[in-house]
Amino acid sequence: MQTARVDGISGAIRRNTWLLFLAQVCVSAGLSTSAQLGSLIVYHLSGTAALAGLPSAIYSLAYAGVGYPAGRFMDRRGRRAGLMLGFVVALGGALLIAAGVSLRWFAAYIAGMIVFSAGVGTGMLARAAAGDMYPASRRAGAVGLVVSGGLAGGLLGPSLVALGDRLGRALGANPLVLPWAFVFAVFAAGAVALSWLNPDPREIGRRLAEYFPDEVEEASPEDAPITGSAAARETTSVPAIIASRPAQAAMVALACAQASMVMLMATSSLMLSFHGHSTGTISLIWMAHILGMFALAVPAGRLADRVGRRPVLIGGALLTASSGLVFTLGVHSVWTAAVAFYLVGLGWCLGFIAGAALLGDLSHATTRGRVVGVNDLFTNLAAMMAALLSGALLARGGELTVGVLAAIVGSVPLLAIARAGGTIAPIPVRAATTTDGGR
């Protein structure tokens, strides 16, 4: 079937990309709602600040556990089926969370967080689906576009929390419960949108040359066994990909960016409230963080396609480390908190997009889900430990200790990137493309 092409991209791929963008909006709305309310709900149900990092730890553990099985399922059954299954699971988790908070049943809330996090973690594999549909010369830009959906979702989450607070007070309902009803509606709409993915991104990835006949992916000689032709990558096993230095650099960058960010953000709402900041002010500071994570995702992706993955990974690590140093100045100041949280979000953005694109470069549509799943396992185990550690560090050493450790963790990727050196292959030059024809 012939479809119109814009900048050499078929209509089917453009439609799928925007559907994945909408999926990211839903995922980000759920995550930002969970992150903003998590420490407040735990404190409300348990009465102790020591467990403030528990929701983030649960999310990270569930996400780590589901990453590889979900990736394996998607490699076998397709991206559409896997993503839709994740959204349905998230719907059930949202209902459990609402019931647990409403009934003040801590165990039900924890169970709901586990189920919801597993569903959201599966939904996060949308970036693998985006990577399937584009050659290396366009891949980071496509991942950046999908990830930028997190900006709309990240701003939607605090808005849902604020709306739930207002309605709860007006109706005499629990303001910690109502936002979860809104999250349920958002994920239901997202599941419907994902049902329209066609062709499945995995199938596009398997026949990528048919969709981009004028673009050739080339690799430098030293990377030929890993990043050579599509046929060569298809026969490269997942363990071989993970064992390569470029893949390890990407995984360390992603894990450390996530851990450093979680370390600063897991207890942020509770910490800011202890300093006397209102719920409205906390929401504004969260929005600064969301802007850092997603507002520049598209230009970050295009930059990674233009200059290569390595410089963007380095920039992300430097920004993440600097955010921890700013954090040590103390979040009693709204401006200091906003700057620190913006920087850690921007550092994560650069590391996430360049790292995801690099893993996409190293893998094939038949292995990409599992490669990303393995990465998510390690990334979220690191984030889980950071979340659990953040509460203890805050209680014992204060903001200074949290900030210093976050800066150290954020700078670790520089060592892995240096170790990989020139084995992180340059991005192929895009050939001239036609404006009509093709699929």
Secondary structure, DSSP 4 states (H G I P E B T S, - for coil): ----EETTEEHHHHHHHHHHHHHHHHHHHHHHHHHHHHHHHHHHHH--GGGTTHHHHHHHHHHHHHHHHHHHHHHHH-HHHHHHHHHHHHHHHHHHHHHHHHTT-HHHHHHHHHHHHHHHHHHTTHHHHHHHTS-HHHHHHHHHHHHTHHHHHHHHHHHHHHHHHHHHHHHT--TTTHHHHHHHHHHHHHHHHHTT--S-HHHHHHTHHHH-TT------GGGHHHHS-HHHHHTS-HHHHHHSHHHHHHHHHHHHHHHHHHHHHTTHHHHHHHTT--HHHHHHHHHHHHHHHHTTHHHHHHHHHHH-HHHHHHHHHHHHHHHHHHHTT-TTSHHHHHHHHHHHHHHHHHHHHHHHHHHHHHS-TTTHHHHHHHHHHHHHHHHHHHHHHHHHHHHHHHHHHHHHHHHHHHHTHHHHHHHHGGGSPPPPPPPP--SS---
